[in-house]
Amino acid sequence: MRREELIFVGTCDIAGHVRGKGFPVTDFESRRNKGVGWTHSNLMQTAFGPILDTPFGTAGDLMIIPDPAAMVRVDFADGSAVEQFCLGDIRNTDGTPWECCPRDFLSRARAALADQDGLNLIAAFEQEFVYTGVEERPGDPYSLNVFRRQGTFGEVFTGALQTAGLTPDSFLAEYGPRQLEVTITPQATMIAADQAVILREIARAVAFRMGYRVIFSPMPVAGGIGNGTHIHFSLRDVDRMPCTWDATQPMGLSPAARHFCAGILHHLPAICAITTPSPVSYQRLTPNRWAPTQIDLMQQDRGAALRICPVFASANAEDTARQFNVEFRVADATASPYMALGALIFAGADGIARKLEAPETVKSLPHSLSAALDAMEASETVRSWFSPVFLDAYLRHKRSELAHVAGMGDSALCAAYAEIY
């Protein structure tokens, strides 16, 4: 029987899901400018699927325009359909950026940072997930036993990532039951976010072909170990040289990096609504789970919100500057990588512009999504990162999701999110 190869063009929306449309790959060139049709209320699809509230109604037309730099083609050569998709921008029908496009949110954040002496940022996403193809056994954290028992998943996954143009850095059994972690090498801002999305989808694609699932939910089981998405970042100057490290400064942070981190800490209660945007996110952000609970900046402390990472076996100052980075640990896979990284950059750029310093008093992170949304809505600065339409849509989207799950107990809530992430 004749088969026609298809490609899917989509966006990673504010629910953290990749949604879009497919068409024959032979039509790709003709779709470079018109993409696939989309509509405003598609933004309001919750993590569970249904649109529970929308400011847009049924009116309006948009386009998702594919970005060839974010195209993936992986042939698993097992008789299954080729895994082929392309990420893109949501635009108005005249080709201008739509004000609620997550990728445009990151582009505008990048521009805000560039306004600070031409600074830019490189980032890498460290992502944790549960792989159901490994049975749960005592004594498994970080073990060779799990590494062995995951079988060929890691090899196929790593090979698929490389075929998709990503460079894997590490693959390991993590602390939680059946939990794995994968990191890819640092990239420029937009590429880093694209690759974070691609990594998740390739993990799902490999597990699906092996008859299993991967679960990225921040808390797969109530009372268990959570899955985080840690974002490593460092600054580059106008000449694209590392400028995060300064040996003469406290904690080794250059003045620009210090102010950047202070901006994140200053806005963290509000940006939690973007980086940890689900009710189960806050079950992970509790004591004794190797997850942050406070708004703090610490050296080499995995319980911190912002962790200054170690430099390994540095030979010289140039190597130290290249390795030196900061890890943001208050994020998970219910967030769109574009939104999460964009929020960090907007906050950091504000910190540089205002020469903010880290708060003298350490405070707690929000204890719920509702509290984080209230902080977001109350922050004049954070509101300024959104158009009024986008801000209203985002708040309504998240609050409608909260209302949808309001009657669930912890176990049911975790099970529901484990099913969809």
N, C-alpha and C positions, 0 to 999 in steps of 0.2 A: 504493500500500500504506500502511496506517495505521502511523504511528510514535508510540510513547509516549516522551516525554522522561524521561530517567533522571537521577538524581543519585547521586554516590558520596560516602559518608561514611567518613572514615578518620583515621588517626593517622600522624604521621611518627615512626617507631619508632627504636630505638637503632641500627639499621643505616642510618638516614638515608633509608629508603624510605617512601613513603606507601602504607599498606595499609588495607584496609577492605572495605566491601560497598556495592553499589548497589541502588536501588529506584526505583519510579516517583516522579517529583517531586511528583505530586499527593498522595502519602502523607507529605510532609515534616512537616506540622503534627502528624500523629498520631505521628510518630517523635521529636518534640522531647524527650520524657521517656524513651522506651524505646530509642531509637537503633537500632543494629544489634548482633546478637549477636557476641560475641568470646570467646576462651578464653585462659587464662593462657600456654600454651605458644606462642601466636602471637607473643609477645614474643621468643621464641628463634629465630625465622626469621633466618638469617644473610643477609648481603648477597647471597649466591648463591642463596638460597631455602630449601634444606633446613634442618630443625632437626637440628643435629648433637649437641646436648646440651641437656637441660632439667631443671630441678629440679621442674617442675610435673607431668610426666606427661600423661595424657590427661584429667585431672579438671578441673572448675571451669568456671564461666560468668561472663562479664563483658559490659559494654555499651560501645559507643563512642557517646557522646552528642554530637550535632552542636552546634556553637556558631554561631548565625546571624551573629555578627559576623565569622566566618571563612568565609563562603560566597562562592563564585565562580561566575559565569555569564557565559560568553563565547560568543556566536554568531558564528562565522567567516563565515556566510552563503555558504558554498561547497558546500553539500550534505552536509557532514560533520555528525556528531552534535554537538550543543551541548556545549561543554566546561563541565561543571557538577559541582562537588564542594564539600564542606564539611569543614573540619577540626574535630576534637572531642576530648573527654576520655574516657579509659578509666575506667570506674567499675564498682564492684561492683553486683550486681543490686539492692541496696537504695538505690542512688543515691550512695553515698559514694565519694570518690576512691579509685581503686586505687593501692596504694603504689608500683607500678612504672610509673605513667603519666608519660611524658616531659613533658607539659604541666603536670602537677601538680608535677614536679620544679622547673620554672621558677617556678610560683606560690609554692612554698615558699621559693625563693631570694629572690624579690621581697619576701616577708614578712620574711625575715631582714635584708634591707637596710632595710626600713621600721622595724625595731626600732632602728636607729641614727639617732635624732633625726628620724624620719619621712622619711628620704632615699628617693628613687626614681631611676630611670635611664631615659634614652631611648637608643635604639640604631638603627644602620643597618647592614645587611649589604651589603658590596661583594663581588660574586661574579664569578669568572672561569670561563670554559668555552670549549671548542673547538666551533666550528660547522662541520660537515662540508660545508656548502654552499659553502664558499670553498676554492678550490684553494690549495695551499701554494706560495709563491713567495719568492725571496730579497728582502730589503729591505722586508718588510711591516710590521714593528712600528710601531704608532701611525700608520700611513700613511692618507692619503686614498684611496689605491689600494684597500686592503682595505675601507675604509668604503664605497667605491663598489661593489666587487665582491660584497659580501654582499647586494646587490640590495635586495629589499623585506623581507628578514627583519627588519631593525631597525625599520622602520616598522610592520609588522604586530605585532611583539613589543611595541613601545611602546604601540600602540593597544590591544592586548589587556590589557596591564598596567593601563592607565588604565580600561578597561572593568571590570576586576576590582577597582578601587578603590585601586590603588597609584599613587604619584606618582613617576615615574622622574626621576632627577637627572642621570645621564650614561649614554651608550652609546658605546663606543669599541673600536677595534682595539687589543689589548694586545700585549705583548712576544713571546709565543710564536706559533708557526705556527698560523694559523687561529683564534687565540684572541681572544675578545671579553670585554668586562667591562661589567657593568651595576650601577648603584647606585640605590637608591631613598631617599627622604627619611627622616630620623629619625622614629621613632615610640615610643610607650610600650612597655614591655618585651614584653608578650604579643603586641601587634599587630606589633611588629618581627619577632618569631620567626615568627608566622603568615605575614607577608608574605615572609619569606625562603623559606619552603616554597612559597608560591604562586608566587613568581618562578621558581623552578626548574621547577615543573610547567607554567607557562605557556610557558617557553622550550622545553620538550619538546613541548608541544602544537603550537606554531607550527612548529618544525622538522619534526615528524611530518607535518603537513599540506602541507609543502613538499617532502616526499620525502627529508628529511635527518635528521640526529641532532645533538643537543648532548651533549657529554661533559664532565661535571663532575669526573671522577676527578682526584685530586690529582697524578697523574703518568701522563698518557695514553701516553707513550712513554718507555721506559727511557733515561736520559741526556738527556732533553729538558727542556722548560720546564714547570713545574708550574702547576696551578690552585689558587689559594688562595681562602678565604672570609674576608675581613677584616671584623672587627666593630668599628665605630666606636661609642663610647659617651661619655656625659657625665652628670653627676649633676644632680639637681634637689632643692631643699630642700622642706620641708613645704608651702611655698606654691607649689611647682612653678616656682620661679625658678632659673636656672642658678647652680651653685655649684661648678663645677670649676676655674674660673680665679681666680687671686689674683695681681695684678701685683707684690705685695710679697714673694712666695715664690719659692724656686728653681724654675726651669723653668716658672714661672707656675701651678704646681699649688697649689690650696687645701689646707689640712691634711687635710680629708676625702678629697680626690682623691689626695693623696700616699699616705695610708694604704691607700686602696682599691687603688691600683696596686701597692703593696708587698705586699698580700695575694695578688694575682694572681701576682707574681713568686715569692713564698714557696712557693706551692702549685703552681707551673707544672709541675714534673716529674711530679706526680700527675695534674693535670687535662689534660695532654696525652693521657691515655688516653680522655678524653671529647671533646676538641676536635679531635684528630688520631687517630681511633680505627681506622685500618686499617694493614696492613703497608706499603702504597705511600705512605702519608702521610709516612713517614720517608725515602723517596727524594726527596721535595721539600725536606725540611728539611736540606739539605746546602749547602756553600759554592758561591758563584758562580751562584745561581739566584734572586737577589732574594727570598730567603726567610730567615726567622730560623734561626740555629744556636745562639744563646746566650740566656741568661735575663737580659735587660737592658731598661732604659728609656732611650730616647734621644729627643732633639728632632729631628724632621724627618729621620729616618734610616729608609729603607725596608728595611733589613736587621735592624731591631730587633724583639724580641718585642713590646714595647709602644712605640709611636711617638706622640709628642706632635705633633699635626698643626698646620700653619701656619694663621694667621688672615689672610684676604685682604682688603685694602683696607678695613680697619675704620674706621668714621667716629667711633666713640666707645666708651667702656667697656662700655656695654650691648650694643653689637653684638659686641664682642670676646668678652664672656662668653657670648653666644648661640652664636657660632661655635666656640668653643674645645672641642676634643674629643681623645680618646685613641683610638688604633687598635690593636686586638689582632690580630696577624698569624699566630698559631700555630693556625690552624683551617682546615678544608677541608670539602668537601661530603659526605664520608663520615660526618660527624657530623650528628645531629639538631640543628637550630637551637635547639630548646628545651633540650636537654642542654648544648650548648656555651655558650649565653648564661647558663643557670642556673649552670653551673660558675664562670663569671667572676664572677657576682654573689655567689654563696656565698663565693668566695675573697676578693673585695673587701670584703664585709661583715665577714668575719673580720679582715681587715687593719684596718678601722676600729675594730672592737670591741677589738682588742689593741694599737692604735696602732703597728702594724708600720712599720718603715722598710725601704727597698730594701736588699737585701744589698750589703755592701761589696765582696765578691768576685764577679766575673762567672763563672758556670759554664755548661757546655754543656747544651743540651736533651737529653733522652733520644734515643738513636740508634736505638731500635726500639720497636714497640708493646709487645713483651714487657717491656722495661725500664720503660715508662710504667705498664703494668698492675701491675707489682711495686711501683712507687712509690705508686700509688693504694691498693693493698691495705695498704701499710705505714703510710699516713697516718691517724692516729686522727681528725683533723679531717675529712678528705675522706670517710672511712667514715661519719662522723656525718651527712652530707648524705643518705645512703641508709638505708632500712630494711635490716635484715640480709638479708631476702629479695631485695630489689632489688640490693643489693651482690653477693650470690652469683650472681644471675641475670646481671648485667652482666659480671662477670669470666668466668663460664663461657661466655657468648655470645662474647666477644672471643677467648678462648683456644681455643675450638673452631674459630673461623674461622682463627686462626693455624695450628692443626694441619692444617686442611683444605688450606692452600696451602703447607705447609712444604717440599714438594719442588720448587716452581716456581723457575726462574731469574728474573732481573730482567725480561727481555723478556716472558716468558710471564705473569708476575705483573701487569705493567702492562697487558698486553693483556686479561687477565681482568677487571681492575677497570674498564678503559675500556669494556668490554662492558656492565657493570651499573650504572655511574653516568653 
